[in-house]
Amino acid sequence: MRVLFTILSFSFSLIIAQVYCAGDQISLSDQNIEYIVAQNAGNEEYSSGDIFKLSDLNGDLNGGKYHVIFIDMSETW
């Protein structure tokens, strides 16, 4: 049973391997994924229920208004 669990855990970790590493640029297809803004997002440009895309922050695509973004994704076990 322990061996089966180890094999399944290892296989699952390969399936969900990370796509981006530190310093990578986000692809245009990933930048164009639409997200619904949550309530109390803390941003003056977006209201609850608005659509947000990372491409909104890309100056090449939004009319020249460039932004630097920091995405912090962490998880505790």
C-alpha distance (Angstrom), angle and dihedral (degrees) to the residues before:
residue distance angle dihedral
M1 . . .
R2 3.80 . .
V3 3.82 90.9 .
L4 3.80 91.2 50.6
F5 3.80 90.8 50.3
T6 3.81 91.0 49.5
I7 3.80 92.6 49.7
L8 3.81 92.6 47.4
S9 3.80 92.1 47.2
F10 3.79 92.0 50.2
S11 3.81 92.2 46.8
F12 3.79 91.8 48.8
S13 3.80 92.1 49.9
L14 3.82 89.9 54.9
I15 3.79 91.6 51.4
I16 3.81 94.2 53.6
A17 3.81 97.6 40.2
Q18 3.78 115.6 151.5
V19 3.78 117.9 -93.9
Y20 3.80 100.1 -161.3
C21 3.80 131.0 48.0
A22 3.80 131.4 -167.6
G23 3.80 111.2 -61.5
D24 3.81 96.4 17.8
Q25 3.79 121.2 135.1
I26 3.79 117.5 -124.2
S27 3.81 112.2 -115.4
L28 3.81 119.6 -115.7
S29 3.80 91.5 -115.9
D30 3.82 90.2 55.5
Q31 3.82 90.9 44.0
N32 3.81 90.0 57.1
I33 3.81 96.0 55.4
E34 3.81 107.8 118.4
Y35 3.80 122.3 -131.2
I36 3.79 127.9 -173.2
V37 3.81 112.3 -123.9
A38 3.80 112.4 -119.1
Q39 3.77 124.7 -132.1
N40 3.84 114.1 -84.0
A41 3.80 92.4 18.0
G42 3.81 90.5 161.1
N43 3.79 95.5 -130.5
E44 3.79 124.8 118.1
E45 3.82 93.9 -151.9
Y46 3.81 96.2 57.7
S47 3.78 132.6 50.6
S48 3.77 129.0 -160.6
G49 3.81 109.7 -70.8
D50 3.83 95.7 20.5
I51 3.80 119.9 131.0
F52 3.82 116.7 -109.9
K53 3.80 126.9 -168.7
L54 3.80 127.9 178.0
S55 3.81 86.8 -127.5
D56 3.84 86.3 69.5
L57 3.82 85.2 73.6
N58 3.83 95.6 46.9
G59 3.81 110.2 100.2
D60 3.81 92.0 -156.3
L61 3.81 88.8 61.9
N62 3.81 105.2 30.2
G63 3.79 102.2 53.7
G64 3.80 101.1 -84.6
K65 3.81 103.6 -51.9
Y66 3.82 102.1 130.8
H67 3.81 124.7 -164.4
V68 3.78 135.0 -174.6
I69 3.79 111.7 -141.1
F70 3.78 132.0 -166.6
I71 3.79 116.4 -157.0
D72 3.79 113.4 -162.4
M73 3.76 113.2 -169.8
S74 3.77 116.6 174.7
E75 3.74 135.8 159.1
T76 3.77 134.3 -166.3
W77 3.74 124.9 -150.8
